Amino acid sequence: MKSILHEVKLNGDEAVRKFTLQFDKADISELRVSDAEIDQAGRSLPAELKQAITTAKNNIEKFHAAQLKEIEFVETMPGVQCWRRSTPIEKVGLYIPGGSAPLFSTILMLAIPARLAGCQEIILCSPPNTAGQLNPAILFTAGIAGITKFSE
């Protein structure tokens, strides 16, 4: 593992391409997913699946939006005040498994709270299939969940 990280640190995208070929059996030239790929993914999915994903998105947003509160002070004993304050991190990276069981629901569970918390950059990475493409359900879900950058 250390050797992989070291090589990626030294050789960047070229090392990522090398390891994608080695582990995922996909020869890719572009690491970023284009808007056209996201649009095509949405067109290729059945309407029922897109509706189910959208319903889940709305439910998850409603749940997490209810957690957004101003700083709340609690006096645990006379003169002792405790508080909780939520502070967003600037960037978050999400790894979403692909392959035979793409976990697109994980995108909703991770990206929506990050977006609602105020994260400015939400980056998603997922392994491609052997043709070098991401699962359409992953792309569609990422597109509606607020992902700001996609990488294979």
N, CA and C atoms as a LAMMPS dump frame, in Angstrom:
ITEM: TIMESTEP
0
ITEM: NUMBER OF ATOMS
456
ITEM: BOX BOUNDS ff ff ff
-5.0000000000000000e+02 5.0000000000000000e+02
-5.0000000000000000e+02 5.0000000000000000e+02
-5.0000000000000000e+02 5.0000000000000000e+02
ITEM: ATOMS id mol type element x y z
1 1 1 N 0.822 -1.188 0
2 1 2 C 0 0 0
3 1 3 C 0.873 1.262 0
4 2 1 N 1.917 1.269 0.837
5 2 2 C 2.796 2.438 0.882
6 2 3 C 3.457 2.69 -0.459
7 3 1 N 3.802 1.618 -1.173
8 3 2 C 4.464 1.795 -2.467
9 3 3 C 3.505 2.415 -3.484
10 4 1 N 2.232 2.051 -3.413
11 4 2 C 1.238 2.637 -4.319
12 4 3 C 1.089 4.123 -4.027
13 5 1 N 0.919 4.459 -2.76
14 5 2 C 0.785 5.869 -2.387
15 5 3 C 2.019 6.666 -2.767
16 6 1 N 3.181 6.079 -2.562
17 6 2 C 4.43 6.753 -2.913
18 6 3 C 4.502 6.997 -4.42
19 7 1 N 4.134 5.993 -5.213
20 7 2 C 4.183 6.165 -6.668
21 7 3 C 3.183 7.213 -7.145
22 8 1 N 1.98 7.227 -6.55
23 8 2 C 0.986 8.233 -6.933
24 8 3 C 1.484 9.62 -6.551
25 9 1 N 2.127 9.731 -5.398
26 9 2 C 2.668 11.025 -4.979
27 9 3 C 3.741 11.5 -5.953
28 10 1 N 4.568 10.584 -6.427
29 10 2 C 5.649 10.941 -7.35
30 10 3 C 5.16 11.182 -8.778
31 11 1 N 4.24 10.337 -9.26
32 11 2 C 3.871 10.35 -10.679
33 11 3 C 2.44 10.778 -10.965
34 12 1 N 1.681 11.117 -9.932
35 12 2 C 0.351 11.687 -10.109
36 12 3 C -0.596 10.868 -10.956
37 13 1 N -1.262 11.544 -11.887
38 13 2 C -2.294 10.922 -12.71
39 13 3 C -1.773 9.727 -13.506
40 14 1 N -0.54 9.791 -13.943
41 14 2 C 0.015 8.671 -14.719
42 14 3 C 0.052 7.407 -13.86
43 15 1 N 0.4 7.539 -12.591
44 15 2 C 0.397 6.384 -11.69
45 15 3 C -1.028 5.897 -11.452
46 16 1 N -1.977 6.812 -11.329
47 16 2 C -3.373 6.423 -11.141
48 16 3 C -3.851 5.619 -12.349
49 17 1 N -3.51 6.072 -13.544
50 17 2 C -3.882 5.327 -14.756
51 17 3 C -3.263 3.924 -14.76
52 18 1 N -2.002 3.85 -14.354
53 18 2 C -1.3 2.562 -14.299
54 18 3 C -2.009 1.604 -13.344
55 19 1 N -2.357 2.093 -12.154
56 19 2 C -3.003 1.225 -11.17
57 19 3 C -4.451 0.916 -11.544
58 20 1 N -5.104 1.807 -12.258
59 20 2 C -6.458 1.524 -12.748
60 20 3 C -6.407 0.369 -13.743
61 21 1 N -5.419 0.378 -14.606
62 21 2 C -5.246 -0.722 -15.552
63 21 3 C -4.911 -2.017 -14.808
64 22 1 N -4.021 -1.927 -13.83
65 22 2 C -3.593 -3.108 -13.095
66 22 3 C -4.729 -3.72 -12.271
67 23 1 N -5.452 -2.903 -11.522
68 23 2 C -6.451 -3.432 -10.596
69 23 3 C -7.865 -3.508 -11.171
70 24 1 N -8.246 -2.548 -12.005
71 24 2 C -9.606 -2.507 -12.537
72 24 3 C -9.696 -3.026 -13.968
73 25 1 N -8.539 -3.317 -14.568
74 25 2 C -8.474 -3.805 -15.956
75 25 3 C -9.092 -2.813 -16.932
76 26 1 N -8.98 -1.511 -16.606
77 26 2 C -9.53 -0.461 -17.462
78 26 3 C -8.409 0.474 -17.885
79 27 1 N -8.309 0.695 -19.189
80 27 2 C -7.32 1.615 -19.741
81 27 3 C -8.039 2.946 -19.975
82 28 1 N -7.792 3.913 -19.107
83 28 2 C -8.504 5.187 -19.199
84 28 3 C -7.535 6.311 -19.555
85 29 1 N -8.034 7.237 -20.334
86 29 2 C -7.205 8.388 -20.69
87 29 3 C -7.593 9.603 -19.852
88 30 1 N -8.852 9.693 -19.483
89 30 2 C -9.348 10.859 -18.732
90 30 3 C -9.806 10.404 -17.356
91 31 1 N -9.328 11.1 -16.315
92 31 2 C -9.706 10.74 -14.953
93 31 3 C -10.994 11.423 -14.503
94 32 1 N -11.302 12.541 -15.091
95 32 2 C -12.514 13.275 -14.703
96 32 3 C -13.691 12.858 -15.56
97 33 1 N -14.848 12.864 -14.951
98 33 2 C -16.092 12.546 -15.645
99 33 3 C -16.657 13.836 -16.218
100 34 1 N -17.085 13.779 -17.463
101 34 2 C -17.599 14.977 -18.127
102 34 3 C -19.093 15.16 -17.843
103 35 1 N -19.576 16.375 -18.07
104 35 2 C -21.005 16.657 -17.941
105 35 3 C -21.811 15.812 -18.919
106 36 1 N -21.253 15.575 -20.095
107 36 2 C -21.943 14.758 -21.102
108 36 3 C -22.133 13.327 -20.596
109 37 1 N -21.139 12.78 -19.899
110 37 2 C -21.262 11.432 -19.345
111 37 3 C -22.355 11.384 -18.272
112 38 1 N -22.436 12.426 -17.478
113 38 2 C -23.46 12.487 -16.427
114 38 3 C -24.847 12.575 -17.063
115 39 1 N -24.991 13.418 -18.072
116 39 2 C -26.274 13.539 -18.774
117 39 3 C -26.682 12.206 -19.403
118 40 1 N -25.737 11.56 -20.063
119 40 2 C -26.016 10.267 -20.697
120 40 3 C -26.42 9.227 -19.663
121 41 1 N -25.776 9.235 -18.524
122 41 2 C -26.12 8.282 -17.456
123 41 3 C -27.566 8.474 -17.028
124 42 1 N -27.988 9.712 -16.865
125 42 2 C -29.365 9.99 -16.475
126 42 3 C -30.368 9.512 -17.514
127 43 1 N -30.016 9.657 -18.787
128 43 2 C -30.915 9.218 -19.861
129 43 3 C -30.988 7.691 -19.959
130 44 1 N -29.937 7 -19.502
131 44 2 C -29.895 5.548 -19.66
132 44 3 C -30.604 4.792 -18.538
133 45 1 N -30.908 5.454 -17.434
134 45 2 C -31.537 4.764 -16.31
135 45 3 C -33.056 4.712 -16.447
136 46 1 N -33.673 3.648 -15.951
137 46 2 C -35.136 3.58 -15.958
138 46 3 C -35.731 4.695 -15.084
139 47 1 N -36.867 5.21 -15.503
140 47 2 C -37.534 6.296 -14.776
141 47 3 C -37.836 5.9 -13.331
142 48 1 N -38.195 4.641 -13.092
143 48 2 C -38.524 4.193 -11.732
144 48 3 C -37.314 4.286 -10.814
145 49 1 N -36.145 3.935 -11.315
146 49 2 C -34.936 4.01 -10.5
147 49 3 C -34.58 5.461 -10.217
148 50 1 N -34.666 6.307 -11.228
149 50 2 C -34.374 7.73 -11.013
150 50 3 C -35.335 8.328 -9.988
151 51 1 N -36.606 7.958 -10.043
152 51 2 C -37.584 8.465 -9.086
153 51 3 C -37.275 7.968 -7.675
154 52 1 N -36.887 6.701 -7.545
155 52 2 C -36.539 6.154 -6.228
156 52 3 C -35.322 6.871 -5.648
157 53 1 N -34.326 7.132 -6.471
158 53 2 C -33.126 7.842 -6.009
159 53 3 C -33.488 9.264 -5.6
160 54 1 N -34.319 9.925 -6.384
161 54 2 C -34.73 11.295 -6.075
162 54 3 C -35.55 11.345 -4.787
163 55 1 N -36.421 10.383 -4.578
164 55 2 C -37.209 10.321 -3.334
165 55 3 C -36.287 10.129 -2.133
166 56 1 N -35.342 9.226 -2.25
167 56 2 C -34.386 9.005 -1.161
168 56 3 C -33.59 10.273 -0.888
169 57 1 N -33.162 10.956 -1.941
170 57 2 C -32.423 12.219 -1.791
171 57 3 C -33.243 13.223 -0.993
172 58 1 N -34.499 13.391 -1.365
173 58 2 C -35.355 14.359 -0.674
174 58 3 C -35.554 13.994 0.797
175 59 1 N -35.725 12.71 1.093
176 59 2 C -35.887 12.269 2.48
177 59 3 C -34.621 12.5 3.3
178 60 1 N -33.478 12.209 2.72
179 60 2 C -32.203 12.395 3.418
180 60 3 C -31.946 13.878 3.651
181 61 1 N -32.241 14.72 2.656
182 61 2 C -32.093 16.17 2.834
183 61 3 C -32.976 16.682 3.962
184 62 1 N -34.2 16.223 4.006
185 62 2 C -35.134 16.667 5.044
186 62 3 C -34.615 16.277 6.422
187 63 1 N -34.131 15.066 6.557
188 63 2 C -33.61 14.596 7.839
189 63 3 C -32.404 15.42 8.291
190 64 1 N -31.439 15.607 7.393
191 64 2 C -30.213 16.308 7.777
192 64 3 C -30.416 17.813 7.914
193 65 1 N -31.328 18.38 7.16
194 65 2 C -31.615 19.816 7.297
195 65 3 C -32.175 20.12 8.682
196 66 1 N -32.903 19.169 9.26
197 66 2 C -33.467 19.37 10.6
198 66 3 C -32.374 19.429 11.667
199 67 1 N -31.182 18.962 11.351
200 67 2 C -30.075 18.976 12.313
201 67 3 C -29.297 20.283 12.302
202 68 1 N -29.572 21.133 11.319
203 68 2 C -28.858 22.398 11.225
204 68 3 C -29.453 23.373 12.228
205 69 1 N -28.687 23.697 13.231
206 69 2 C -29.152 24.61 14.272
207 69 3 C -28.048 25.593 14.593
208 70 1 N -28.451 26.693 15.131
209 70 2 C -27.484 27.651 15.636
210 70 3 C -26.773 27.023 16.837
211 71 1 N -25.744 27.684 17.313
212 71 2 C -25.059 27.196 18.505
213 71 3 C -26.087 27.085 19.624
214 72 1 N -26.082 25.947 20.259
215 72 2 C -27.047 25.678 21.312
216 72 3 C -26.293 25.523 22.633
217 73 1 N -26.632 26.366 23.593
218 73 2 C -25.991 26.323 24.901
219 73 3 C -26.838 25.489 25.858
220 74 1 N -26.164 24.691 26.669
221 74 2 C -26.839 23.889 27.686
222 74 3 C -26.117 24.131 29.003
223 75 1 N -26.872 24.548 29.985
224 75 2 C -26.28 24.742 31.319
225 75 3 C -26.404 23.417 32.049
226 76 1 N -25.268 22.712 32.196
227 76 2 C -25.277 21.384 32.8
228 76 3 C -25.389 21.428 34.317
229 77 1 N -24.942 22.527 34.903
230 77 2 C -25.099 22.796 36.325
231 77 3 C -24.934 24.298 36.496
232 78 1 N -25.376 24.866 37.581
233 78 2 C -25.301 26.323 37.728
234 78 3 C -23.901 26.871 37.432
235 79 1 N -23.85 27.776 36.446
236 79 2 C -22.596 28.427 36.075
237 79 3 C -21.753 27.677 35.06
238 80 1 N -22.138 26.474 34.665
239 80 2 C -21.37 25.688 33.7
240 80 3 C -22.198 25.55 32.425
241 81 1 N -21.684 26.183 31.361
242 81 2 C -22.378 26.107 30.076
243 81 3 C -21.558 25.287 29.089
244 82 1 N -22.238 24.409 28.38
245 82 2 C -21.627 23.612 27.321
246 82 3 C -22.344 23.965 26.034
247 83 1 N -21.669 23.769 24.925
248 83 2 C -22.312 24.041 23.652
249 83 3 C -21.744 23.149 22.559
250 84 1 N -22.518 23.082 21.508
251 84 2 C -22.138 22.34 20.325
252 84 3 C -22.195 23.307 19.159
253 85 1 N -21.157 23.306 18.366
254 85 2 C -21.132 24.152 17.181
255 85 3 C -20.671 23.307 16.007
256 86 1 N -21.408 23.36 14.923
257 86 2 C -21.03 22.633 13.716
258 86 3 C -20.237 23.561 12.816
259 87 1 N -19.08 23.087 12.369
260 87 2 C -18.223 23.854 11.484
261 87 3 C -17.895 22.991 10.274
262 88 1 N -18.275 23.441 9.067
263 88 2 C -18.014 22.611 7.884
264 88 3 C -16.528 22.563 7.548
265 89 1 N -16.126 21.439 6.989
266 89 2 C -14.772 21.364 6.448
267 89 3 C -14.849 21.843 5.002
268 90 1 N -13.739 22.331 4.482
269 90 2 C -13.739 22.942 3.143
270 90 3 C -13.945 21.929 2.028
271 91 1 N -13.262 20.775 2.14
272 91 2 C -13.31 19.763 1.087
273 91 3 C -13.566 18.403 1.714
274 92 1 N -14.261 17.569 0.962
275 92 2 C -14.474 16.2 1.401
276 92 3 C -14.333 15.288 0.19
277 93 1 N -13.706 14.146 0.388
278 93 2 C -13.553 13.162 -0.667
279 93 3 C -14.362 11.923 -0.335
280 94 1 N -15.114 11.433 -1.304
281 94 2 C -15.947 10.256 -1.113
282 94 3 C -15.477 9.15 -2.04
283 95 1 N -15.282 7.967 -1.503
284 95 2 C -14.987 6.804 -2.326
285 95 3 C -16.247 5.954 -2.365
286 96 1 N -16.727 5.664 -3.557
287 96 2 C -17.934 4.87 -3.729
288 96 3 C -17.574 3.592 -4.479
289 97 1 N -17.756 2.429 -3.837
290 97 2 C -17.475 1.176 -4.537
291 97 3 C -18.314 1.04 -5.802
292 98 1 N -17.746 0.426 -6.801
293 98 2 C -18.457 0.186 -8.057
294 98 3 C -18.56 -1.31 -8.287
295 99 1 N -18.233 -1.737 -9.465
296 99 2 C -18.222 -3.166 -9.767
297 99 3 C -19.608 -3.768 -9.846
298 100 1 N -19.746 -4.991 -9.349
299 100 2 C -21.001 -5.728 -9.496
300 100 3 C -22.119 -5.212 -8.594
301 101 1 N -21.77 -4.451 -7.56
302 101 2 C -22.792 -3.912 -6.652
303 101 3 C -22.487 -2.441 -6.367
304 102 1 N -22.755 -1.553 -7.332
305 102 2 C -22.443 -0.136 -7.121
306 102 3 C -23.315 0.441 -6
307 103 1 N -22.679 1.017 -5.009
308 103 2 C -23.39 1.505 -3.827
309 103 3 C -23.757 2.974 -3.986
310 104 1 N -24.641 3.252 -4.934
311 104 2 C -25.006 4.645 -5.196
312 104 3 C -25.757 5.278 -4.032
313 105 1 N -26.411 4.495 -3.191
314 105 2 C -27.091 5.063 -2.023
315 105 3 C -26.092 5.69 -1.052
316 106 1 N -24.876 5.183 -1.037
317 106 2 C -23.835 5.744 -0.175
318 106 3 C -23.534 7.189 -0.554
319 107 1 N -23.66 7.514 -1.828
320 107 2 C -23.443 8.896 -2.275
321 107 3 C -24.425 9.818 -1.567
322 108 1 N -25.682 9.42 -1.528
323 108 2 C -26.702 10.248 -0.869
324 108 3 C -26.398 10.417 0.614
325 109 1 N -26.008 9.321 1.26
326 109 2 C -25.775 9.361 2.703
327 109 3 C -24.543 10.175 3.082
328 110 1 N -23.599 10.336 2.166
329 110 2 C -22.379 11.085 2.461
330 110 3 C -22.391 12.499 1.876
331 111 1 N -22.826 12.633 0.64
332 111 2 C -22.75 13.928 -0.04
333 111 3 C -23.775 14.929 0.477
334 112 1 N -24.981 14.477 0.76
335 112 2 C -26.024 15.409 1.188
336 112 3 C -25.678 16.064 2.523
337 113 1 N -25.282 15.314 3.555
338 113 2 C -24.886 15.995 4.796
339 113 3 C -23.696 16.938 4.596
340 114 1 N -22.75 16.543 3.749
341 114 2 C -21.593 17.409 3.49
342 114 3 C -22.028 18.717 2.841
343 115 1 N -22.906 18.613 1.85
344 115 2 C -23.402 19.817 1.164
345 115 3 C -24.186 20.708 2.116
346 116 1 N -25.087 20.113 2.896
347 116 2 C -25.891 20.898 3.83
348 116 3 C -25.029 21.539 4.919
349 117 1 N -23.936 20.874 5.271
350 117 2 C -23.037 21.416 6.29
351 117 3 C -22.213 22.584 5.772
352 118 1 N -22.189 22.758 4.455
353 118 2 C -21.465 23.887 3.879
354 118 3 C -20.138 23.544 3.241
355 119 1 N -19.841 22.268 3.019
356 119 2 C -18.61 21.894 2.324
357 119 3 C -18.648 22.487 0.913
358 120 1 N -17.58 23.163 0.542
359 120 2 C -17.527 23.835 -0.753
360 120 3 C -17.132 22.904 -1.887
361 121 1 N -16.369 21.866 -1.583
362 121 2 C -15.898 20.96 -2.618
363 121 3 C -16.131 19.523 -2.167
364 122 1 N -16.934 18.798 -2.934
365 122 2 C -17.236 17.402 -2.632
366 122 3 C -16.788 16.592 -3.841
367 123 1 N -15.762 15.786 -3.635
368 123 2 C -15.128 15.04 -4.721
369 123 3 C -15.479 13.566 -4.581
370 124 1 N -15.923 12.961 -5.674
371 124 2 C -16.292 11.554 -5.669
372 124 3 C -15.323 10.776 -6.54
373 125 1 N -14.845 9.65 -6.021
374 125 2 C -14.02 8.72 -6.788
375 125 3 C -14.69 7.356 -6.734
376 126 1 N -14.648 6.654 -7.845
377 126 2 C -15.229 5.322 -7.927
378 126 3 C -14.49 4.562 -9.013
379 127 1 N -14.285 3.27 -8.839
380 127 2 C -13.57 2.521 -9.872
381 127 3 C -14.436 2.318 -11.111
382 128 1 N -13.815 2.387 -12.279
383 128 2 C -14.564 2.162 -13.524
384 128 3 C -14.724 0.667 -13.793
385 129 1 N -15.629 0.361 -14.714
386 129 2 C -15.711 -1.014 -15.199
387 129 3 C -14.564 -1.241 -16.189
388 130 1 N -14.487 -2.425 -16.76
389 130 2 C -13.365 -2.717 -17.665
390 130 3 C -13.392 -1.88 -18.933
391 131 1 N -14.547 -1.265 -19.245
392 131 2 C -14.638 -0.364 -20.403
393 131 3 C -14.218 1.056 -20.024
394 132 1 N -13.855 1.257 -18.756
395 132 2 C -13.416 2.576 -18.315
396 132 3 C -14.549 3.52 -17.962
397 133 1 N -15.743 2.988 -17.712
398 133 2 C -16.899 3.831 -17.419
399 133 3 C -17.422 3.565 -16.012
400 134 1 N -18.039 4.606 -15.438
401 134 2 C -18.686 4.449 -14.144
402 134 3 C -20.123 3.989 -14.355
403 135 1 N -20.65 3.321 -13.35
404 135 2 C -22.03 2.87 -13.394
405 135 3 C -22.958 4.076 -13.54
406 136 1 N -23.941 4.025 -14.447
407 136 2 C -24.846 5.167 -14.642
408 136 3 C -25.588 5.599 -13.378
409 137 1 N -25.94 4.645 -12.518
410 137 2 C -26.645 5.008 -11.277
411 137 3 C -25.737 5.83 -10.359
412 138 1 N -24.448 5.538 -10.352
413 138 2 C -23.502 6.324 -9.562
414 138 3 C -23.434 7.745 -10.119
415 139 1 N -23.33 7.87 -11.42
416 139 2 C -23.237 9.202 -12.027
417 139 3 C -24.511 10.009 -11.827
418 140 1 N -25.67 9.398 -12.037
419 140 2 C -26.928 10.111 -11.854
420 140 3 C -27.08 10.578 -10.406
421 141 1 N -26.826 9.679 -9.47
422 141 2 C -26.97 10.016 -8.052
423 141 3 C -26.003 11.121 -7.659
424 142 1 N -24.77 11.032 -8.114
425 142 2 C -23.787 12.07 -7.812
426 142 3 C -24.229 13.413 -8.383
427 143 1 N -24.827 13.376 -9.569
428 143 2 C -25.281 14.608 -10.205
429 143 3 C -26.369 15.318 -9.419
430 144 1 N -27.266 14.576 -8.782
431 144 2 C -28.353 15.227 -8.036
432 144 3 C -28.003 15.47 -6.571
433 145 1 N -26.896 14.88 -6.102
434 145 2 C -26.54 14.985 -4.681
435 145 3 C -25.62 16.165 -4.376
436 146 1 N -25.088 16.811 -5.393
437 146 2 C -24.24 17.98 -5.143
438 146 3 C -22.75 17.722 -5.235
439 147 1 N -22.356 16.64 -5.887
440 147 2 C -20.934 16.375 -6.088
441 147 3 C -20.376 17.472 -6.994
442 148 1 N -19.216 18.002 -6.626
443 148 2 C -18.626 19.08 -7.408
444 148 3 C -17.546 18.595 -8.381
445 149 1 N -16.925 17.44 -8.105
446 149 2 C -15.923 16.866 -9.001
447 149 3 C -16.084 15.359 -8.998
448 150 1 N -15.959 14.758 -10.19
449 150 2 C -16.062 13.313 -10.345
450 150 3 C -14.748 12.805 -10.902
451 151 1 N -14.262 11.683 -10.353
452 151 2 C -13.078 11.04 -10.906
453 151 3 C -13.299 9.545 -10.923
454 152 1 N -12.721 8.926 -11.946
455 152 2 C -12.785 7.471 -12.035
456 152 3 C -11.549 6.908 -11.386
